[in-house]
Amino acid sequence: MSRSYGSIEAGGTKFVCAVGTGPGDLRVTQFPTTTPEETLARAIAFFKAQGRLAAVGIGSFGPVDPNPASKTFGYITTTPKPGWAQVDFAGAIRRALNVPVGFDTDVNAAALGEHRWGAAQGIDNFIYLTIGTGIGGGVMINGELLHGLIHPELGHIHLPHDRAADPFAGWCPFHGDCFEGLAAGPAIEKRWGTRAEELPADHPAWSLEARYIAYAVADFVCTLSPQRVVIGGGVMQQPHLLPMVQQQVRELLNGYIQSPAILEHIDEYIVAPGLGSQSGVVGAMALAERAAEQERATPL
């Protein structure tokens, strides 16, 4: 008999909650991210209405504390989102439902989903990037999600910024013109005065956007040597953008990385998510599976 798991893809704008066993078996709901009290109460009510669950997995906007040994494990920590700093997210879900809870960043959860069911199946060293309201990245090394001091913050690296060609100062409240500050959805809207999805395909915004994404991907290729790069998020819904990024990454690397993946098969190396927009919520379900397995394996 299949065990049902709960999952939460917690974004700064909306929560997506699901119950099931995998991408082909999902009961999904979503609602706006308001106050912690109201939003977590809606998630808990949804899960309680679905019957007994084996575990719940959470992929959350952050920064977060994903270290199980930490006294603040499962907290959202220094987020600029009003009301959400220092919220015990995982603890609230665990106490309300009395089940094991897996917890990580939203992008690490998405990476796990793509590894289990999506575009990174069979690949144990890869990067998942999301380019949307914010920019973040999940990294898998030797089949395990990468953690360290906290977790990778791939959206906050600094990129070459030609202020003559692009005088926009950036919008990141911490760093100004970091990757997220230059290339996330709000940066596009603030720079051009129009939402990204309303810009035509031949608008100069897209060559600039592709350049910034390509700078970042080329840096990650050189530092982490991933076997594949998966790029999702709302900004990447523009069908012409991914081929532009692929071409510019190859140009920026300029033959230095002597691999057929770069030189001959870039369209198979930098790819869209196999799970589409469900990478995060499905990946959180894989986090739930892991949490249940760890609890079963823990001696009493």
Summary of the structure (lengths in Angstrom):
residues: 300
radius of gyration: 19.1
end to end distance: 24.8
largest distance: 63.5
contacts: 1042
relative contact order: 0.16
helix: 40%
strand: 21%
